[in-house]
């Protein structure tokens, strides 16, 4: 995310234009104002996950605040070919055995997490398992009560829990901004309600038979919140392969976003407005073969042009 409308002053002071302040006041949204102030204070050192933890925001609240700030033209979100800057803090420290032992012996909260993990795993923690818990607690910033909820959830869902299960789930919870017990309860309740829909969407996308990765879960949950079902996602997948000839979560999301903006959410609604989605077409061999224009949305045309340019550069190299 990049900042606009900011007067850089350096030193102890952060100065905002009156127009920016007026916009923040007029929108009457505390999360948006708080996030903007945090952005101004952090500048180029801004990191999304750290922001979620520092501001106590869940992913849903954060995304709504970003949407509001974007509509106010106070921030711009990264484009497809401008990936978001990742801070050096995304790489966890390499904790030594002595550091981990000292933390377990000296921090009763972390000790409770370790005891819960041993009950869930059914064995004494190995150094690798202890390091995974230390990373979740210290580096990702998940509080002890949240980590205990996470471990209990994994045990209830999987029975046999691995270190990779804990690591993947901890990263998902941190990405979703689950940093309080209340947020954990709300997240798990929503996740249970979404489970059958997510399973159906994964089957429609030919990726069933495993748990979704954190990024995949975020996309699928977003599709559900927009009001789509597995049949609509299957139509989006068909269109993606017809246009692009390959799988891309961002492109798939772009198709569904365009339908959401038109108020189209079911397969019947989509095929009624876009008859070309009724029958599957032969996937394009490469993006360059997609027809110019040919019913493409503006964002699709721009995306395909960028993709074609990238493929040509790869060929030249």
C-alpha positions as CSV (number, residue, x, y, z in Angstrom):
1,X,0.0,0.0,0.0
2,X,1.3,3.4,-0.9
3,X,0.6,6.8,0.7
4,X,-0.7,9.9,-1.0
5,X,-1.7,13.4,0.3
6,X,1.0,13.2,3.0
7,X,3.3,16.1,3.8
8,X,6.7,14.6,4.8
9,X,8.2,16.6,7.6
10,X,10.7,14.3,9.4
11,X,11.7,14.7,13.0
12,X,9.0,14.3,15.7
13,X,6.0,15.5,13.7
14,X,3.6,14.0,11.2
15,X,1.6,16.7,9.4
16,X,-1.5,16.0,7.4
17,X,-3.2,18.2,4.9
18,X,-6.5,19.7,6.1
19,X,-8.3,18.1,3.1
20,X,-7.1,14.7,4.2
21,X,-8.3,15.3,7.8
22,X,-11.7,16.6,6.5
23,X,-12.1,13.4,4.4
24,X,-11.3,11.2,7.3
25,X,-13.8,13.1,9.6
26,X,-16.5,13.1,6.9
27,X,-16.3,9.3,6.3
28,X,-17.2,8.8,10.0
29,X,-15.3,5.5,10.2
30,X,-12.9,5.1,13.1
31,X,-11.1,2.1,11.6
32,X,-10.3,4.0,8.5
33,X,-8.9,7.0,10.4
34,X,-6.9,4.8,12.7
35,X,-5.4,2.8,9.8
36,X,-4.5,6.0,8.0
37,X,-2.8,7.4,11.0
38,X,-0.8,4.2,11.4
39,X,0.2,4.3,7.7
40,X,1.4,7.9,8.1
41,X,3.4,7.0,11.2
42,X,5.0,3.9,9.7
43,X,5.7,5.2,6.2
44,X,7.9,2.8,4.1
45,X,8.3,0.4,7.1
46,X,4.5,-0.4,7.0
47,X,3.8,-4.1,7.2
48,X,0.3,-5.5,6.9
49,X,0.5,-8.3,9.5
50,X,2.2,-6.0,12.0
51,X,-0.6,-3.5,11.4
52,X,-3.3,-6.0,12.1
53,X,-1.7,-6.9,15.4
54,X,-0.8,-3.4,16.5
55,X,-4.3,-2.0,15.7
56,X,-6.2,-5.0,17.0
57,X,-8.1,-5.4,13.7
58,X,-9.4,-8.6,12.1
59,X,-8.8,-9.0,8.4
60,X,-12.4,-8.1,7.7
61,X,-12.2,-4.8,9.5
62,X,-8.8,-4.1,7.9
63,X,-10.1,-4.8,4.4
64,X,-13.2,-2.6,4.9
65,X,-10.9,0.3,6.2
66,X,-8.6,-0.2,3.1
67,X,-11.7,-0.1,0.8
68,X,-12.9,3.1,2.4
69,X,-9.4,4.8,2.2
70,X,-9.1,3.7,-1.4
71,X,-12.5,5.2,-2.3
72,X,-11.4,8.4,-0.6
73,X,-8.3,8.4,-2.8
74,X,-6.1,8.5,0.3
75,X,-4.3,5.3,-0.5
76,X,-3.7,3.1,-3.5
77,X,-3.5,-0.7,-3.4
78,X,-0.8,-2.7,-5.2
79,X,-1.5,-3.6,-8.8
80,X,-0.9,-7.1,-10.3
81,X,2.6,-6.2,-11.4
82,X,3.5,-4.2,-8.3
83,X,3.6,-6.8,-5.4
84,X,3.2,-5.5,-1.9
85,X,6.4,-4.7,-0.1
86,X,7.3,-7.3,2.5
87,X,9.2,-6.2,5.5
88,X,12.2,-8.0,6.8
89,X,10.1,-9.0,9.8
90,X,8.4,-11.7,7.7
91,X,11.4,-13.9,8.3
92,X,11.3,-15.4,11.8
93,X,14.3,-15.4,14.0
94,X,16.2,-18.7,14.5
95,X,15.5,-19.3,18.1
96,X,18.1,-21.4,20.0
97,X,17.2,-24.3,22.2
98,X,18.3,-22.2,25.3
99,X,16.1,-19.3,24.3
100,X,13.1,-21.6,23.8
101,X,13.7,-23.4,27.1
102,X,14.1,-20.1,28.9
103,X,10.8,-18.8,27.5
104,X,8.9,-21.9,28.5
105,X,10.3,-21.8,32.0
106,X,10.0,-18.1,32.5
107,X,6.6,-17.3,30.8
108,X,3.7,-19.1,32.3
109,X,1.5,-18.2,29.3
110,X,3.8,-19.8,26.8
111,X,4.2,-22.7,29.2
112,X,0.4,-23.2,29.0
113,X,0.6,-23.2,25.2
114,X,3.3,-25.9,25.3
115,X,1.3,-28.0,27.7
116,X,-1.8,-27.8,25.5
117,X,0.3,-28.7,22.4
118,X,1.7,-31.8,24.2
119,X,-1.8,-32.9,25.0
120,X,-2.9,-32.3,21.4
121,X,0.2,-34.0,19.9
122,X,0.2,-36.8,22.5
123,X,4.0,-36.5,23.1
124,X,6.7,-34.4,24.6
125,X,7.5,-31.5,22.3
126,X,10.5,-31.9,19.9
127,X,12.8,-28.9,19.3
128,X,11.2,-28.3,15.9
129,X,7.6,-28.4,17.4
130,X,8.7,-26.0,20.2
131,X,10.2,-23.7,17.6
132,X,7.0,-23.6,15.7
133,X,5.1,-22.6,18.8
134,X,7.7,-20.0,19.7
135,X,7.4,-18.6,16.2
136,X,3.6,-18.4,16.5
137,X,3.8,-16.8,19.9
138,X,6.8,-14.5,19.6
139,X,7.2,-13.7,15.9
140,X,3.6,-13.9,14.6
141,X,2.3,-12.4,17.9
142,X,-0.6,-14.8,18.6
143,X,-1.5,-14.5,22.3
144,X,-1.4,-17.6,24.5
145,X,-5.2,-17.9,24.8
146,X,-5.6,-17.6,21.0
147,X,-2.9,-20.2,20.4
148,X,-4.7,-22.6,22.8
149,X,-7.9,-22.1,20.9
150,X,-6.0,-22.8,17.7
151,X,-4.5,-26.0,19.0
152,X,-7.9,-27.2,20.4
153,X,-9.5,-26.5,17.1
154,X,-6.9,-28.5,15.2
155,X,-7.3,-31.4,17.6
156,X,-11.0,-31.4,17.2
157,X,-10.9,-31.2,13.4
158,X,-7.9,-33.5,12.7
159,X,-7.3,-35.7,15.8
160,X,-3.7,-36.3,14.5
161,X,-2.0,-32.9,14.4
162,X,1.4,-32.3,12.8
163,X,3.9,-29.4,13.2
164,X,3.0,-28.3,9.7
165,X,-0.7,-28.1,10.6
166,X,0.2,-25.8,13.5
167,X,2.5,-23.6,11.4
168,X,0.0,-23.3,8.5
169,X,-2.9,-22.5,10.9
170,X,-0.9,-20.0,12.9
171,X,0.0,-18.1,9.7
172,X,-3.6,-18.1,8.6
173,X,-4.8,-16.7,11.9
174,X,-2.2,-14.0,11.9
175,X,-3.1,-13.1,8.3
176,X,-6.7,-12.9,9.3
177,X,-6.0,-10.7,12.3
178,X,-7.1,-13.2,14.9
179,X,-5.3,-11.7,18.0
180,X,-8.1,-11.9,20.6
181,X,-10.2,-14.7,22.1
182,X,-13.3,-12.9,20.9
183,X,-12.0,-12.8,17.3
184,X,-11.1,-16.5,17.5
185,X,-14.6,-17.4,18.5
186,X,-16.1,-15.3,15.7
187,X,-13.6,-16.7,13.2
188,X,-14.2,-20.3,14.1
189,X,-17.9,-19.9,14.0
190,X,-17.8,-18.4,10.6
191,X,-15.3,-21.0,9.4
192,X,-17.7,-23.8,10.5
193,X,-20.6,-22.1,8.6
194,X,-18.4,-21.8,5.5
195,X,-16.9,-25.3,5.6
196,X,-19.4,-27.0,3.2
197,X,-19.3,-24.1,0.7
198,X,-15.4,-24.0,0.7
199,X,-15.3,-27.8,0.2
200,X,-17.7,-27.4,-2.8
201,X,-15.6,-24.5,-4.3
202,X,-12.4,-26.5,-4.0
203,X,-14.0,-29.4,-5.8
204,X,-15.2,-27.0,-8.5
205,X,-11.6,-25.7,-8.8
206,X,-10.1,-29.3,-8.9
207,X,-8.1,-28.8,-5.8
208,X,-10.2,-30.9,-3.4
209,X,-8.7,-33.5,-1.1
210,X,-6.6,-31.1,1.1
211,X,-6.9,-28.1,3.3
212,X,-6.8,-24.8,1.6
213,X,-3.5,-22.8,2.0
214,X,-3.9,-19.5,3.9
215,X,-4.0,-17.4,0.7
216,X,-6.5,-19.8,-0.8
217,X,-8.7,-19.7,2.2
218,X,-8.8,-15.9,2.1
219,X,-9.9,-15.9,-1.5
220,X,-12.6,-18.6,-1.0
221,X,-13.9,-17.0,2.2
222,X,-14.1,-13.7,0.3
223,X,-16.1,-15.3,-2.5
224,X,-18.6,-16.7,0.0
225,X,-19.0,-13.3,1.7
226,X,-19.7,-11.8,-1.7
227,X,-22.6,-14.3,-2.1
228,X,-21.1,-16.8,-4.6
229,X,-21.5,-20.6,-4.5
230,X,-19.6,-23.4,-6.1
231,X,-21.5,-23.3,-9.4
232,X,-20.6,-19.6,-9.9
233,X,-17.0,-20.3,-9.0
234,X,-17.0,-23.1,-11.6
235,X,-18.2,-20.7,-14.3
236,X,-15.5,-18.2,-13.3
237,X,-12.9,-21.0,-13.6
238,X,-14.2,-21.9,-17.1
239,X,-14.0,-18.2,-18.2
240,X,-10.5,-17.9,-16.6
241,X,-9.2,-20.8,-18.7
242,X,-11.0,-19.6,-21.8
243,X,-9.4,-16.2,-21.5
244,X,-6.0,-17.0,-19.9
245,X,-5.3,-20.6,-20.5
246,X,-3.9,-21.1,-16.9
247,X,-5.0,-20.9,-13.3
248,X,-4.6,-17.5,-11.4
249,X,-6.3,-16.7,-8.1
250,X,-6.1,-13.0,-8.8
251,X,-7.7,-13.4,-12.3
252,X,-10.4,-15.7,-10.9
253,X,-11.1,-13.1,-8.1
254,X,-11.2,-10.4,-10.8
255,X,-14.0,-12.2,-12.7
256,X,-16.0,-12.8,-9.6
257,X,-15.5,-9.1,-8.5
258,X,-16.8,-7.9,-11.8
259,X,-19.9,-10.1,-11.5
260,X,-20.4,-9.0,-7.9
261,X,-20.4,-5.4,-9.0
262,X,-23.1,-6.2,-11.5
263,X,-25.2,-7.9,-8.8
264,X,-24.7,-11.4,-10.4
265,X,-24.1,-14.2,-7.9
266,X,-25.8,-17.4,-9.0
267,X,-25.0,-19.5,-12.1
268,X,-28.5,-18.7,-13.5
269,X,-28.0,-14.9,-13.1
270,X,-24.6,-15.0,-14.7
271,X,-25.5,-17.1,-17.7
272,X,-28.6,-15.0,-18.3
273,X,-26.5,-11.9,-18.6
274,X,-23.4,-13.5,-20.2
275,X,-24.6,-16.3,-22.5
276,X,-21.1,-17.2,-23.5
277,X,-20.6,-18.7,-20.0
278,X,-23.2,-21.4,-20.7
279,X,-21.0,-23.8,-22.8
280,X,-17.4,-24.5,-22.1
281,X,-15.0,-23.4,-24.8
282,X,-11.6,-24.8,-25.7
283,X,-9.0,-23.2,-23.4
284,X,-6.6,-20.9,-25.1
285,X,-3.1,-22.4,-25.7
286,X,-1.6,-19.1,-24.6
287,X,-2.8,-15.7,-23.5
288,X,-1.6,-14.2,-26.8
289,X,-4.2,-16.2,-28.7
290,X,-7.2,-14.6,-26.8
291,X,-9.2,-12.4,-29.1
292,X,-8.6,-8.7,-28.9
293,X,-11.6,-7.1,-27.3
294,X,-14.1,-9.9,-27.9
295,X,-16.3,-9.2,-24.9
296,X,-13.4,-8.7,-22.5
297,X,-13.9,-6.4,-19.6
298,X,-11.5,-3.4,-19.4
299,X,-9.6,-5.0,-16.5
300,X,-9.3,-8.3,-18.3
301,X,-8.0,-6.6,-21.5
302,X,-5.3,-4.8,-19.4
303,X,-4.4,-8.0,-17.5
304,X,-4.0,-10.0,-20.7
305,X,-1.9,-7.3,-22.3
306,X,0.4,-7.3,-19.2
307,X,0.5,-11.1,-19.2
308,X,1.3,-11.2,-23.0
309,X,4.1,-8.7,-22.5
310,X,5.6,-10.8,-19.7
311,X,5.5,-13.9,-21.8
312,X,7.3,-12.1,-24.7
313,X,10.0,-10.9,-22.3
314,X,10.5,-14.4,-21.0
315,X,10.8,-15.7,-24.6
316,X,13.4,-13.0,-25.4
317,X,15.4,-14.0,-22.4
